[in-house]
């Protein structure tokens, strides 16, 4: 049986004269974890936002290999969590359901209570983001992303600003909950090679194009020459000092 796939063809985006995405093609197997890597400012977040609908691409199509159904809505987990400080944990997680507008109070209560329990947040329901740890805040942001039952979650640099121990905790959280809930992960990350441990495939974005697509093992064993210093930054430091 073939794996259902999210098919992206010719996705393009420019801001004025600057081309950010230049006819991007990607085939993303559903229920897998794909990580997009690349230099800062290269357009990784723009790619996620075009796929999610937060930005309108200038050209391109997004479809499923199963032509009998439409592309399912994506949930977006922002780089800095984007939790509302004036809302409790419960209110932050319930917000997407309330915005949809067709859920009753009891349904919202039951759905939010269930997802908070599954993410071990049931003891923090009435707390505000400032009253819980950074790791807990990540879990609340994930709970909010999961609350509508999405098939695809887009993670925009989920470990920005975290120390190595907390980075591993966030990656482990994403891995565990993807296995548990079965959603597809499309992530952009600078944490190379650490993020490869939870990735099924890696895409390298450079100069508006996908320059590499394949498994993390293949990338690390025989990377394109121009990607060597990105994967091994100490090489550049050594060459410069010598």
C-alpha positions as semicolon CSV with decimal commas, in nm:
position;residue;x (nm);y (nm);z (nm)
1;X;0,000;0,000;0,000
2;X;0,142;0,339;-0,098
3;X;0,198;0,601;0,171
4;X;-0,034;0,899;0,152
5;X;0,171;1,206;0,071
6;X;0,143;1,584;0,088
7;X;0,252;1,702;-0,256
8;X;0,395;2,053;-0,297
9;X;0,468;2,173;-0,648
10;X;0,614;2,501;-0,771
11;X;0,567;2,687;-0,442
12;X;0,703;3,038;-0,492
13;X;0,716;3,352;-0,281
14;X;0,891;3,683;-0,322
15;X;0,892;4,006;-0,125
16;X;0,941;4,285;-0,375
17;X;1,239;4,193;-0,595
18;X;1,371;3,936;-0,345
19;X;1,291;3,575;-0,433
20;X;1,246;3,375;-0,111
21;X;1,099;3,049;-0,247
22;X;1,176;2,959;-0,606
23;X;0,937;2,690;-0,734
24;X;0,977;2,455;-0,435
25;X;0,883;2,088;-0,489
26;X;0,841;1,854;-0,189
27;X;0,674;1,518;-0,128
28;X;0,604;1,479;0,244
29;X;0,478;1,137;0,361
30;X;0,194;1,175;0,610
31;X;0,261;1,055;0,966
32;X;0,634;1,117;0,916
33;X;0,872;1,381;1,052
34;X;1,039;1,611;0,800
35;X;1,288;1,876;0,911
36;X;1,388;2,172;0,694
37;X;1,736;2,309;0,762
38;X;1,920;2,609;0,622
39;X;2,090;2,935;0,711
40;X;1,911;3,207;0,909
41;X;1,693;3,430;0,694
42;X;1,688;3,184;0,404
43;X;1,308;3,145;0,402
44;X;1,238;2,838;0,617
45;X;0,965;3,007;0,819
46;X;0,820;3,160;0,501
47;X;0,792;2,807;0,361
48;X;0,597;2,689;0,667
49;X;0,369;2,993;0,657
50;X;0,292;2,942;0,288
51;X;0,206;2,577;0,351
52;X;-0,013;2,666;0,650
53;X;-0,194;2,949;0,476
54;X;-0,057;3,221;0,705
55;X;0,109;3,364;0,393
56;X;-0,028;3,346;0,041
57;X;0,227;3,205;-0,205
58;X;0,270;3,377;-0,539
59;X;0,245;3,045;-0,722
60;X;0,231;2,672;-0,662
61;X;-0,005;2,399;-0,553
62;X;-0,047;2,186;-0,240
63;X;-0,243;1,863;-0,267
64;X;-0,269;1,508;-0,138
65;X;-0,173;1,196;-0,327
66;X;-0,521;1,074;-0,233
67;X;-0,717;1,293;-0,474
68;X;-1,047;1,195;-0,313
69;X;-0,995;1,439;-0,027
70;X;-0,870;1,792;0,029
71;X;-0,551;1,889;0,209
72;X;-0,631;1,881;0,581
73;X;-0,585;2,202;0,782
74;X;-0,244;2,243;0,945
75;X;-0,176;2,359;1,299
76;X;0,115;2,599;1,347
77;X;0,335;2,599;1,657
78;X;0,511;2,933;1,670
79;X;0,876;2,985;1,757
80;X;0,805;3,160;2,088
81;X;0,487;2,961;2,166
82;X;0,263;3,269;2,117
83;X;0,067;3,200;2,435
84;X;-0,151;3,481;2,565
85;X;-0,021;3,600;2,902
86;X;-0,365;3,719;3,012
87;X;-0,522;3,377;2,953
88;X;-0,497;3,066;3,168
89;X;-0,361;2,739;3,033
90;X;-0,718;2,620;2,977
91;X;-0,817;2,940;2,795
92;X;-0,508;2,932;2,570
93;X;-0,576;2,574;2,466
94;X;-0,951;2,633;2,420
95;X;-0,900;2,938;2,200
96;X;-0,896;2,761;1,858
97;X;-1,222;2,580;1,939
98;X;-1,386;2,904;2,047
99;X;-1,266;3,079;1,731
100;X;-1,420;2,806;1,513
101;X;-1,747;2,891;1,683
102;X;-1,944;2,568;1,643
103;X;-1,853;2,401;1,973
104;X;-2,070;2,416;2,282
105;X;-1,932;2,494;2,629
106;X;-1,947;2,134;2,748
107;X;-1,778;2,005;2,432
108;X;-1,499;2,260;2,474
109;X;-1,461;2,168;2,841
110;X;-1,444;1,796;2,768
111;X;-1,209;1,831;2,469
112;X;-0,965;2,065;2,644
113;X;-0,969;1,861;2,965
114;X;-0,891;1,547;2,766
115;X;-0,597;1,695;2,573
116;X;-0,450;1,856;2,885
117;X;-0,468;1,522;3,061
118;X;-0,295;1,344;2,773
119;X;-0,011;1,598;2,785
120;X;0,016;1,576;3,166
121;X;-0,103;1,933;3,216
122;X;-0,414;1,864;3,420
123;X;-0,260;2,020;3,733
124;X;-0,190;2,350;3,555
125;X;-0,531;2,426;3,406
126;X;-0,591;2,755;3,588
127;X;-0,233;2,880;3,583
128;X;-0,106;3,156;3,359
129;X;0,193;3,108;3,123
130;X;0,421;3,313;3,350
131;X;0,345;3,073;3,637
132;X;0,474;2,760;3,462
133;X;0,815;2,654;3,331
134;X;0,937;2,699;2,974
135;X;0,899;2,327;2,913
136;X;0,540;2,337;3,036
137;X;0,472;2,635;2,809
138;X;0,592;2,428;2,512
139;X;0,349;2,155;2,610
140;X;0,064;2,405;2,638
141;X;0,150;2,538;2,290
142;X;0,149;2,181;2,159
143;X;-0,185;2,112;2,330
144;X;-0,331;2,417;2,157
145;X;-0,190;2,295;1,823
146;X;-0,347;1,952;1,883
147;X;-0,686;2,067;2,007
148;X;-0,855;2,066;1,665
149;X;-0,723;1,718;1,583
150;X;-0,492;1,819;1,297
151;X;-0,320;1,568;1,073
152;X;-0,025;1,804;1,019
153;X;0,159;2,027;1,269
154;X;0,417;2,280;1,156
155;X;0,690;2,358;1,410
156;X;0,880;2,685;1,362
157;X;1,215;2,658;1,546
158;X;1,059;2,500;1,859
159;X;1,388;2,499;2,054
160;X;1,505;2,857;1,993
161;X;1,686;2,999;2,294
162;X;1,688;2,674;2,493
163;X;1,994;2,513;2,649
164;X;2,099;2,166;2,521
165;X;1,914;1,975;2,794
166;X;1,587;2,156;2,730
167;X;1,629;2,116;2,354
168;X;1,646;1,740;2,393
169;X;1,339;1,752;2,617
170;X;1,140;1,939;2,351
171;X;1,254;1,704;2,074
172;X;1,162;1,406;2,289
173;X;0,821;1,560;2,360
174;X;0,753;1,603;1,989
175;X;0,870;1,248;1,914
176;X;0,657;1,091;2,191
177;X;0,340;1,280;2,109
178;X;0,376;1,225;1,734
179;X;0,391;0,852;1,804
180;X;0,092;0,880;2,035
181;X;-0,135;1,103;1,826
182;X;-0,014;1,009;1,477
183;X;0,023;1,359;1,334
184;X;0,265;1,460;1,058
185;X;0,554;1,689;1,159
186;X;0,705;1,950;0,932
187;X;0,967;2,141;1,128
188;X;1,229;2,405;1,063
189;X;1,529;2,393;1,292
190;X;1,886;2,514;1,338
191;X;1,968;2,233;1,578
192;X;2,188;2,023;1,353
193;X;2,261;1,737;1,392
194;X;2,055;1,692;1,713
195;X;1,721;1,723;1,534
196;X;1,818;1,442;1,296
197;X;1,759;1,189;1,575
198;X;1,381;1,242;1,550
199;X;1,360;1,315;1,174
200;X;1,262;1,068;0,904
201;X;1,377;1,294;0,624
202;X;1,566;1,622;0,592
203;X;1,529;1,902;0,339
204;X;1,806;2,159;0,293
205;X;1,672;2,496;0,175
206;X;1,922;2,731;0,013
207;X;1,882;3,021;-0,230
208;X;1,512;2,954;-0,265
209;X;1,553;2,589;-0,366
210;X;1,550;2,249;-0,196
211;X;1,914;2,148;-0,249
212;X;1,895;1,818;-0,064
213;X;1,617;1,577;0,024
214;X;1,680;1,246;0,196
215;X;1,740;1,060;0,519
216;X;1,949;1,210;0,802
217;X;2,189;0,914;0,783
218;X;2,255;0,970;0,414
219;X;2,302;1,341;0,469
220;X;2,554;1,294;0,748
221;X;2,746;1,019;0,570
222;X;2,784;1,198;0,236
223;X;2,667;1,560;0,254
224;X;2,693;1,795;-0,044
225;X;3,025;1,979;-0,025
226;X;2,862;2,319;0,013
227;X;2,665;2,192;0,315
228;X;2,971;2,068;0,506
229;X;3,033;2,387;0,705
230;X;2,664;2,413;0,797
231;X;2,663;2,059;0,933
232;X;3,007;2,094;1,093
233;X;3,059;2,462;1,185
234;X;3,387;2,381;1,358
235;X;3,532;2,313;1,014
236;X;3,483;2,675;0,914
237;X;3,636;2,795;1,241
238;X;3,938;2,568;1,196
239;X;3,991;2,675;0,837
240;X;3,965;3,042;0,929
241;X;4,209;3,016;1,221
242;X;4,462;2,823;1,012
